[in-house]
Amino acid sequence: MASRSGFRFLLGSLALQNLGRRKPRTFLLLAAVAICSGAIFTGAVLMRSIETSMSVGFTRLGADMLIVPAGALTNITAALLTAEPTDLTLDDSIVGRLQHLKGVQKVAPQLIFRTDASGYSRGGDLIDLIAFDPDSDITVQPWLEQHLDRPIREGDVIVGGRREETLGSEMLIFGRPLTVYGKLAKTAVGSHERGLFITFATLAALRDPMRQICGMKAPLEPNKLSGVLLELAPGATTQQVRFAALANFPGIKVVSAESMLTSIRQGLGALLDGVLGLMIIMFVSTALMVSVMFSAIITERRRELGLLKAIGARRTQIIGMLLAEAGLATAIGGVLGCLLGIVLMRIYEHSLVYYLDRMGVPFVWLDGRVISIIAVVCVAFAALIGAAGALYPAWRASRSDPYDLIRAEI
């Protein structure tokens, strides 16, 4: 047992020594793997950061389309597509049917109720109560500038950007206390500036006192909506979804956002998919490069391998030594590549990202924990690629007889 452990130690020592025997070749291998790993690491971090930034920035563009009752008013700006308060309503069964409409990716229902009898504002000022679904929301939560450190729940309210209420304070709406969960950024859209946003569960709890004070108005009837916001799937066009909606749902009006913004949203999603495909190709090409290099390395060391087999090294031990050598070399290259990637990201941060920030376009970097996980994954994949690339040359060499290897005939 001790001799077997000693033999394994000998093979491991040989693997380390072989990396230092041909310093120029080892340096070129490390440089090639470092460049590839650095590009993949930087690309992965930037891609995830762009996805995060898109969730913050492009979701603030609001919905691609809005479904409202025929005759209802709408508000379309460069920032948001929203419905205006009205007594006209849709049945909420339309939500499930819209989700199955071709070209629709996300459906976000809303109910808007304007009243001067809430009992909150002085002098009977009008306020807009806007009910939304947090799980499918498109236009409210992306604009949250500040909020409590917990998920929104029943009994919470989000206030518009120009209201003065503080986080955690209470508001009496129709005699019921609501907790100020968050505050929106200023959008220059009326409902988002002065509105009070609540979940449908909170609206259900308020519906009885609202009816007692305001009477049975259409928006207060059960299972009613003021409008439905749509986000289109990649590749879908507003014309395609508009015609499908009008053909399947009579008595509605379809309002589209700026088609250019929709195209940008969809185009960036396709671009990120293309970057992912490019990263996969880089991994495969690196594995092929390592395989070619280790084929040449093993050819140079055939006499050494023959002597090892002659003194009792088994095929699995020969293969293990060569795979360990390849994995160690490429893992070191992966570490160097991640360090190179961090330098590249600093350059981006002081150039492109700085420029975007000055233009008012938010760029959200991933936190350090996620970046560390991506780095570990890149190093692990680099080691795996090295072992995979050396597997066939090592297996081929291990099959040869010691005599043939020593005579330099593989």
C-alpha positions, -999 to 999 in steps of 0.1 A, spaced: 0 0 0 28 24 9 46 15 -23 15 22 -43 11 56 -26 47 63 -33 43 55 -69 13 78 -72 34 106 -55 61 99 -81 37 103 -110 23 135 -95 58 148 -91 66 140 -127 35 158 -138 47 190 -120 82 186 -133 71 182 -169 53 216 -168 87 232 -159 108 212 -184 96 231 -215 90 266 -201 83 283 -235 58 256 -244 41 257 -210 40 295 -211 23 294 -245 -2 269 -232 -10 290 -201 -12 321 -222 -36 305 -247 -59 291 -219 -56 324 -200 -68 345 -229 -97 321 -237 -107 319 -200 -103 356 -195 -126 363 -225 -152 338 -213 -150 351 -177 -154 387 -188 -181 378 -212 -201 358 -187 -199 386 -161 -207 413 -186 -236 392 -200 -251 387 -166 -245 423 -157 -263 434 -189 -292 411 -181 -294 426 -147 -292 461 -161 -319 453 -187 -342 441 -159 -337 474 -142 -335 497 -173 -355 481 -201 -383 470 -178 -387 507 -170 -397 512 -206 -430 495 -196 -451 473 -216 -450 467 -254 -488 467 -257 -518 477 -236 -553 461 -238 -581 483 -225 -619 485 -231 -629 502 -263 -634 539 -255 -609 540 -226 -582 567 -224 -545 557 -225 -512 575 -218 -482 567 -239 -448 583 -232 -412 576 -240 -410 559 -206 -443 542 -199 -475 529 -215 -503 531 -189 -541 531 -188 -560 561 -174 -587 558 -147 -621 550 -162 -654 533 -153 -649 510 -184 -636 476 -174 -626 442 -188 -635 408 -173 -604 393 -156 -609 360 -176 -591 378 -204 -558 374 -186 -556 336 -190 -567 338 -226 -541 364 -235 -513 343 -219 -520 317 -246 -520 342 -275 -491 336 -299 -464 362 -295 -472 371 -259 -446 365 -232 -459 383 -201 -494 395 -191 -498 421 -163 -533 430 -152 -542 463 -135 -572 480 -120 -573 518 -116 -598 536 -94 -598 574 -90 -616 588 -60 -618 619 -38 -635 600 -9 -606 579 4 -604 599 36 -567 603 33 -560 635 14 -571 668 28 -597 688 10 -610 658 -9 -581 657 -34 -583 630 -61 -561 600 -56 -555 570 -80 -556 536 -64 -539 512 -87 -541 475 -81 -514 452 -97 -500 417 -95 -464 418 -81 -456 384 -98 -464 396 -133 -459 434 -129 -442 453 -158 -446 490 -150 -446 495 -112 -418 476 -94 -391 484 -119 -395 520 -109 -391 514 -72 -365 539 -60 -366 528 -24 -385 501 -5 -386 481 27 -362 452 30 -388 425 24 -412 414 -3 -444 433 -8 -475 418 9 -511 424 17 -516 457 35 -487 474 18 -489 505 -5 -463 519 -29 -466 557 -33 -459 578 -64 -428 597 -70 -441 631 -59 -457 620 -27 -441 628 6 -449 597 27 -419 580 43 -411 543 42 -427 523 70 -453 550 79 -490 542 79 -517 557 56 -554 554 65 -572 546 32 -610 542 35 -604 537 72 -579 509 68 -542 513 78 -518 506 50 -480 504 54 -459 525 30 -437 497 14 -419 518 -12 -417 549 -33 -414 552 -71 -388 573 -90 -402 603 -108 -415 592 -142 -434 623 -155 -464 601 -159 -494 613 -139 -506 580 -124 -470 571 -113 -464 606 -98 -496 608 -76 -509 572 -75 -511 547 -47 -502 512 -58 -516 482 -40 -518 444 -46 -550 428 -57 -551 411 -23 -551 445 -6 -578 457 -30 -600 428 -20 -596 437 17 -605 474 9 -634 466 -15 -662 465 11 -654 499 28 -648 514 -7 -683 503 -18 -699 517 14 -684 551 7 -683 553 -31 -712 531 -41 -712 502 -66 -690 516 -93 -678 494 -122 -642 492 -111 -653 479 -77 -671 449 -90 -654 416 -85 -633 401 -113 -629 434 -132 -598 451 -147 -590 485 -161 -564 471 -185 -539 444 -193 -502 452 -201 -484 428 -225 -447 421 -230 -440 405 -264 -419 373 -269 -387 376 -289 -394 377 -326 -431 387 -322 -443 419 -338 -468 444 -325 -489 441 -357 -491 403 -353 -502 404 -317 -526 434 -323 -545 416 -351 -547 384 -330 -560 402 -300 -586 422 -320 -597 390 -337 -601 370 -305 -614 397 -280 -642 420 -293 -648 453 -275 -612 460 -267 -587 487 -278 -550 478 -284 -524 504 -278 -488 498 -289 -456 513 -275 -428 527 -297 -419 498 -320 -382 508 -319 -381 502 -281 -397 468 -285 -372 459 -312 -343 470 -290 -356 449 -261 -359 418 -283 -327 425 -302 -306 426 -270 -321 394 -259 -311 377 -291 -276 393 -289 -271 378 -254 -281 343 -268 -255 348 -295 -228 357 -270 -236 325 -251 -232 305 -283 -199 322 -290 -186 313 -255 -195 276 -261 -176 277 -294 -146 292 -276 -147 263 -250 -148 237 -277 -120 253 -297 -98 255 -266 -104 218 -259 -93 210 -295 -62 232 -291 -52 215 -259 -57 181 -275 -34 190 -304 -8 204 -281 -8 174 -258 -6 151 -288 27 168 -296 38 168 -259 31 131 -255 49 123 -288 80 140 -274 78 121 -241 72 86 -255 105 72 -242 97 85 -207 63 68 -209 78 36 -221 103 35 -191 74 42 -167 54 13 -181 86 -9 -181 90 -3 -143 54 -12 -136 32 18 -142 -3 7 -152 -23 22 -181 -47 40 -157 -17 56 -139 -1 68 -171 -34 83 -182 -40 98 -147 -5 115 -148 -11 130 -182 -46 142 -173 -34 157 -140 -7 175 -159 -31 189 -185 -57 198 -159 -32 215 -137 -18 235 -166 -52 247 -178 -65 254 -143 -35 277 -137 -43 293 -171 -79 297 -160 -68 315 -128 -46 338 -148 -75 344 -172 -99 354 -144 -73 379 -131 -70 392 -167 -108 394 -169 -109 415 -137 -84 440 -152 -106 441 -184 -137 449 -163 -119 477 -145 -111 492 -179 -147 488 -190 -158 504 -157 -137 535 -164 -146 538 -200 -179 524 -214 -198 520 -181 -187 555 -170 -199 569 -204 -233 551 -200 -237 564 -165 -232 599 -177 -259 594 -203 -283 582 -176 -282 546 -187 -279 524 -156 -254 496 -156 -256 472 -127 -225 451 -119 -230 417 -103 -221 414 -67 -188 400 -56 -202 366 -45 -217 359 -80 -185 371 -97 -165 347 -75 -188 318 -84 -184 326 -121 -146 326 -116 -146 293 -99 -168 278 -126 -144 292 -153 -113 277 -136 -131 243 -131 -142 243 -168 -106 252 -178 -92 222 -159 -120 200 -173 -112 211 -208 -75 204 -203 -82 169 -191 -107 163 -219 -83 176 -245 -55 153 -232 -77 122 -228 -74 108 -263 -36 113 -267 -31 99 -232 -53 69 -239 -36 62 -272 -1 64 -256 -11 41 -227 -21 14 -252 14 11 -267 39 -15 -255 69 -3 -234 93 -16 -261 76 4 -289 75 35 -268 112 33 -258 121 27 -295 102 60 -302 75 42 -322 40 51 -312 
